[in-house]
C-alpha cells in the first residue's frame, strides 16, 4: 500500500516545533542526520538514507537498529545531496503529500538547493512543502489554495526567470494577470484577508512563502 503522506527529516535546523508533523500517521524518511533526529525523538524511520558523514559510527548504528530500511552511499562519489535522494525516493512512492523538515539551516547553499527541489514534486503533480519554525514554502506552476492560520505573511517570488498571469483572490493586495520577473519585490509580504486565498498563474514557476516572525 503506497503511503498517503511522507515526511522527510533532513540535517538542517530541527527542534520541538517539528514534532507535531511527525505524530500524525506518515511514512517517515530520515536523510543523514535527520534520521538521528527521528530516532532520538522516539520515532523509527521507515527509511534512513544518505552518506551519514555528519553522524558518528555509534550514531549510525543507532539509526541502523531503529530503521526499517537503511540506504547508504559514498560521501564523495554521489550525484545527489542526501535530501534529494530522500525526495526522489519519496516521489517514486507516489504519495498524496510530501513534507520536508530540517531542509533549511545555516548552509544557505543547501537551503536554496532544497527549495529548488520542490520543483521536482511540482513536475510530478505531487504537493510538497518545506516547513520550519517560521515558514511554509511551496511552489506552483498553475494554482494553489492556501489557508489562513499560523502564518501572517504570504510572499510570492518567481522561481523561473518570469511568471505571468498571476491572479490573487482573498488577499489584502489582490492581483489580476500580473507579471513578475527575477529581481522584483512586488510580491513580498501580502496578507490573507479571507479564510483561504487563491493563487493562479499562467506560465512559470512561482515560489509561495508563508511566514511568521
N, C-alpha and C positions, 0 to 999 in steps of 0.2 A: 504494500500500500504506500503510495507516494505521500510524503509529508505535505500538509497544507501550509505550514509556516516554518521557516528556517531562520534561526538566529545565529549569526556568526559573531564570535568574540575575537577581536584582533588584539595586537600587542600594544595599542596606544593607551590613552587615558581611560581607565575604568574605575568604578567605585560603587558605593551602595546604590547610587541612582540607577544603575543598570539592572539591579536585581528584579524589579517588577516585570521587566521584559523577559526574564528567564523563568518566572514562576508559572506562566501560562504554558499550556501544552505546546511544545515546539520541538523540532529536531535541532539539536544544539551542535554547532561546529566550533571548535577552538583552533584558531590559527596561531601557531607558535606560542608565545607567552599568554595569549588569550585562552589557550587550553588550560594553562596553570591556574588562571583566574577562576575558571569554571570549577576546577577540582577543589580549589581552596574554599570556594563558596558552597561546596557540598553537592555539586552537580556533576553527573557523569556525561562527558561529551559522547554523542553518538559517533563523532569523528574528530580526531585531532590530526592536524595536517601542518606541514611546514618543515623548515630546516632545523628548527629548535636551537638556533645559535644564541638565543637570549635566555636560555634556561640552563641550569647545571645538570650533570648526569643524574644526580639524585632526583631532581625535579622531573626530569624526563621519565624516569622510572615510575614516579608518582602518576604522571599523565598516562603512561602506557597501561598501568594497572587499572586505572579508573575508566579508561575509554573503551567503547565498543570496538572501534577500529582506529588504527594509527597508520598514517602515511607519512613517511619521511623522505627527504631529498637532500642532495648535496647543497651546501650553502653558497657555493661559488658557481657550479655549472647548472644553473636553472634559468629559465626564461621569464618566469613569473614571480612576483612577490608572494609571500605567504597568503596575504589577503586575497589576491587574485586567484590563487589556486583554490582557496576555500570558496570563493564566489562562483568560479567556473564549475566546481563540483555541485554547488547548490543549484545552479541553473539547470544542470543535467537532470536533477530530480523533478523539475517542472512544478515547483510549489506555487501556492497562491500568493505568497508574500515572502520577502527576504528582508530581515532587519540586520544591519551591521552596527555592532557596538565596539568601542575601542578602536575605531577606524581613524580617529583624529588624535593628535598629540603634539609633542614638541618638535617632531620631524616634519617640517612643512612639506618637504618633497613627498613623503609617504601620505600625508593628509590630502594633498592635492591629487595625487595619483588615485587614492581611494575614492575621492569624489568623482573623478572621471570614470571609475569602474562602474558607476551607476548607469552609464550609457549602455554597457553590455546587457544589463537587465532590461532597460527600456527597449533595446533592439529585439529582445525576445518576448516583449509584451508581458513581463513579469514585474509587478510593483515591487520596488525596493527603496529603502531609505537608510540613511546614516543618522543615528541618534547619539547625542552626547548629553551632558548635563544642561546645556543651554540651547541646543539646536536640533532641528529635524530637517534633513536635507534630502530632496528628491529631484528627479529630472523628468521632464515630459517633452515629447515631440508632437503631442496632439492636444490632450485635455486632461486636467487634473482637478478634482474636487478636494478641498481641504477644509478641515473642521476648526472652528474657533474653540480654543481650550487653553492649554498650558502656555502657548506662545503668543505674545502680544504683537510681534512684528512679523511681516512677511516681505521678503526681498526677492526680486527677480533679476537674474543675471544671465546674459547669453553665454551658453557653453560652446556654441558654434560661432563662426565669425559674425553672423547676423541672425536675428529671429524676427520673423514678420507676422503680421496679423494677430498681435496679442490683444485679447479681449478679456477684461476682468469684470465680474459682477459680484456684488456683496462686499466690496471694498470701499474704504473712505475715499480713495483716489482711483476711480474707475478708468479703464482704458478701452478704446474701441479701435480695433485693427491698427494698433500702434506697432512701430518697429524699434528694435534695439540692436545696437552694434557693440562689439567689444570696445570697452573703454568708456561707455556711457553709464551714468549712475541714476538714470531716470527711475529705475525700478527698485531703488533702495527704500526700506522702511515704510512699506504700506501697512494698513491696519484693516482687519476684518471688522465690518460693522454688522454683519449678519451671522447667524449660527454656522453657516458654511459659505465658502466662496468658490467661484468657478473661474478657472484659468484655462483659456483655449488659445492655441497658436495655429498658424497656417503652415509655416516652414521653420526649420531649425531645431535646435536643442536648447531648452530653457531650464536653467537651474533655479529651483524654488527652495529658499532658505527660510524656514520658520524659526524664530529665535526669541529668547527672553534674556534679560540682563541678569 
